Amino acid sequence: MTRALPTSTLSHRARGSGLEQWVERHLRILMLAPAMLVLLALTIFPSAYMFVAAVTRISPNPDLPWEFAGLQNFTRLLTDQQFHIGLRNTLVFTVSSVTIEFLLGLGLALLLDRYVRKLNVLKTLLMLPMMLPPVAVAITWKLIYEPQFGILNELMFNLGLPPQAWAGDARLAMLSLIIADVWQWTPFMFLLMLAGLASLPIEPYEAAAIDGASAWRQFRDLTLPFLKPVIAIALLLRIMDALRLFDLVFILTGGGPADRTKTLSLYIYQVAYRFADQSYAAAISLFVLFATVAFSTWFIKRMRLAE
C-alpha cells in the first residue's frame, strides 16, 4: 500500500512550484529589462526628436524658441533641386550596385557551390571585405584611384591606356563608387547564395535529371524558386543599406564632382551641419525613412505573392 502525503506537504509543494513558475516567467523580463530600456532610450528619443524637428523651425541660435512650421519643410522637398539630385544619385547607385552584387554573388555561388562548402578558410577570406569598416574601405579605394600614384592608373599605364582621374571625373565618379561598393559587398551576396544552395533538397534535381531536364531548366524551375526567400532577404538588406550610403561617398568623392555623386545621406549631413538647418534635415530623414519602409513593405508583399 502507498502512503498518502500530508495535506500540508502537498500545499507546500504546490506553493513552491507556483513560486518557481512565477520567478521563471518574470525573471526573463527582469533580465531583459535593462537592455530594453537602453534600446528604447536610444530609439524613441531620437525618433521623437526627429519628428518634432521636422514640423518646426529651429534657429541656429539656441536662445531663440522653436517655431511651428507644419508641413513647410516637406513641401520644400518638391522644389529643392539639390534634393532631387541626391535622390536621383541614390537611386542610380542603389539599383546599379545591388544588381551587380546580386548577379556576381549568385553566379559565383553557382560556379563554386561544390568546391567552397568545406573550404572554411576561403569563406573567411571572402568575408574580409565586408568586415572592414566603411572608412577603411573608402580610404583604400581612394589610394587605388589616386591619379598620379594609384595602382589602377599604374596598371592602365602598363597596358598602354591613358590614366584617368577616377574619383575626380564627372563621368567616372559614380562608377568608382559602384566598383568600391561591389568589391565590399559582393561577398555578402555570395555567402548568402552559397548557404541557400547548400540547403536545397537533392530529390527534385535527381527527378529532373531522370526526366532529361537541362541545367538551364533545372536552374529556372528548381533553383530560383527554392532560393527565392534567400534572394528576397539578401536584396532587401542590401537595398536598405545602399540607400543610406554615406561613408564611401563622403571620403572618396565628397559628393562631387559637380554633385554627380551627392547622395541623400550626404545631403542630409550638409543641410544639418554645413547649413545649420536641422528642421529641413529632419524632414529629409523622415522622407528617406518612410520611403524605405514603404518599399520594404511592398517588396515583401510582392515576394509573398510570387511564391
N, C-alpha and C positions, 0 to 999 in steps of 0.2 A: 504493500500500500504506500502511496505517495503522501508525504506530509504537506499539508497546506501551509503556505506562508502567512504570517500575521498580517492583519489589515494595515497596521502602521508601516510595516516594511514595504508593502505594495504602494501605499501612498507616497512614501519617501522616494521610492524608485521612480514613480510617475512624476513627482515634482522635480527630481534630478534630471530625468530625461527631457522634461519640458524646459527646464532652465538651460540645459545643454543645447536644445534646439533653438531657443531664443538667442543664446550667445552666438551660436554658429550662423544664424540667419542675419544678425545685426553686426557681427564682428566684421564681416566683409565690407559693409557700408562704412563702418568706423575706420577701417584700414584704408579705404579708398577716399575718404572724405578730404584729407589734406591735399592730395593730388588733384581732386576735382575742384576744390576751392581755388587752388593756384591756376588751374586751367581756365576756370570761369573768369577769374580776375584778369587773366591775360587775353581773354577773348571778348568778354562782354564789354569791358570798359573801352578798349579801342574801337570796337564796333559802334557802341553808343556815341562816342565822341565823333566818329566819322559821320554818322547820320545827322547829328546836331550841327556839325560844322558845315555840312553840305547845304543846309537850308538857312544858314545865317551868313552874315558878312563880318569877317574877322579882320580887324585892323592890325597892321604890323605893330602899332603902339599898344603895349599891354595895358595901359591905363584907360584906354577907350573901351566902352562896353560893346558887346556883340549886338548886331542889328539883325532882325529877322528879314530874310531875303526871299523866302518862299521857294519857288522853282526857278528863280532867275539864273542860278548857277547851272542848272540843267539845260535851260533854253539857250544859254550861251554856247553850249556844245554844237548847236546847229549851225552857227556862223563862225566858229573858230577854225580857221584854215590850218593851224598847226595841229589841232586835234585830229582833223581829217587826215593829215599827212601821217601822223603817228598811228592812226587806226589802219590806214592802208598798208603801211610798212609792217605793222604787227601781223596782219593777215597774210601778207606775202611771205614773211619769214616763217610763220607757223605752218602754213599749207606746204611750202616747199621743203622745209627741214623735216617735218614729221613724215611726209610722203616718202622722201628719200630714205630716212632711217627705217621706216617700216619695210620698204621693198628690199633694202640691203640686209636688214636683220632676218627677214623671212627667207630670203634667198640663201644666205649663209647657213641658217639653221637647217634648211633642206639639204644643202650640199654636205654639211659636216655632221648630220644627225647621228650617223652610225659610228663616227670616229671620235666625237668630242664628249660623249656621255660619260665616259670613265676617265677622261683626262682632266682631273680637277685642277692641275697646275695651269693648264691652258685657260680654263674658265676663270681662274683667279687673275691671270694676266689680262684677259678681256675685260674684267671688271675695273681695272685700274683707272681708265679714263673717266668713267662716271663717278669714281670715288674721289677724284681730285676736286678741290674747291674750285668754284667757277672763276674766282680771281686768278688762281694759278693757271687755269686753262687759258684765260684771256691773255695773261702776260706771256705765256708760252707761244701762243699764236701771234702775238704782237711782235715777238722776236723773229718768228718764222717769216712774217710778212714784211719785215723791215726792208725798205727799198735798197739800201746800199750793202748791208752786211747780212741780210736774211738768207736762210738756207734755200728757200724756194726760188728766189731770183738767182742764186748761185747755180742751182740745177738748170734753170732756164738758160743761163749764160753758157753752160757747158753743152747744152743741146742746140745752141745757136739761135735761141729765141730771144726777143727783146725783153728786158726786165720790166716789171710793172709795179706801180705804186698801189698794191692790193687794197689796203685799208683806206688809202687816200684818194682813190679813183672813184668818181661818182658811178661809173659803170660796173665796177668790181667790188665795191664796198659791201653790198648786200650779199653777194656771192661769197665773199670772205667770211662773213658771219655765219652763213649757212654751212660752209665747209667745216668751220671750227665746231659748230653745234653737232653736225653729223658725226664728226670724229669722236665727240664725247659721249653721245647718247645712242649711237647705233649698237654698241654692246648691250645696252639695256633691252632694246628690242630683240636682239639676237638671243639673249639668255631666256627671255620670256617665251619666245617662239620655240626655243630648244626644249624648255620644260614642258610646253604644250605638246610637242611632238613625242616626247618620252612617255606621256600619259595616254596616248592614243591606243585603242584596242587593236589587236592583231587580226581577229577573226574576219572583220569586214574586208580587209585587204586580201586575205587568203581567198575569200569567196570571189572577190573581184578578179583576182589573178586567174582563178579557175575558169571564170566566165570570159576570159580573154580581154579584160579592160586594159587599156593602155595606161602608161604612167600619168599622162595628162588627165585622163578621165578619172583616175584614182585621186589625183590632186584636187580636181574640180569638184567631184561628187562626194569625196570622203574627207580629205584632209582639211579643206577650207571650212566645211560645215562643223567638223569636230573642233577646229581651232577658233571658231567664231567667238566664244566667251573670252578666250585669252587675247584675241585680237582687239576686242572691244575694250578690255581693261587697259591694254598697252597703249592703244591710241588715245583713250580718254586721259590717261595720266600724262602722256607726253604733250597733248594739246593744251591741257591746263597749265603745264609747266612752261611751255613755249610762249603762251600768251602773256606771261609776266616776266619775259626776258629783260634783264637789266644789267647784270654784272658784265657780261660779254660785250655788249654794245657800249657801255659806259667806258670801259678801259680800252677796247680795241679801236673804236671809231669816234666815240663821243657824240654819236648821233649824226655826224657828218659823213661825207662832205655834202653840203647843200641840203641837209635834212634827209638824205637818201636812206639813212639807217635809224632815224629817230623813231623809237617805239613808244607805246603808250606809257610804259613804266618809266622810261627816261623822261618823257614829257611831264608826268606827274611829279617827278623829282625836281625838274626845273621850275615848274609852277610853284611848288611848295617852298623851295629853299632859295632859288635864284630870284624869283619874282615875289616871294613872300605873300602868296595868295593861297592860304590854307583852305579856304572855303571852296574855291574852284578846284583845287587838287583833290579835296574830299569828294566833290561831285564826280570828277573823272574816275576816281577809285570805285565809287559806287556803281558807275556805269559798267566798268570792267567786271565788277563782282556780279552784277545782275546778268550781264551778257554771258559770263562763264557758266552761271547756274542754269540759265535758260538753255544754253547749248548742251550742257551735260544732261539735263532732263530730256531734251529732245533726242539726243544721241542714244541714251539708254532705252527709251521707249522704242526707237527705231530698230535697235538691235533685238529687242524682245519680240517685236512683230515679225522680224525676219527669221526667227528661229523656227 
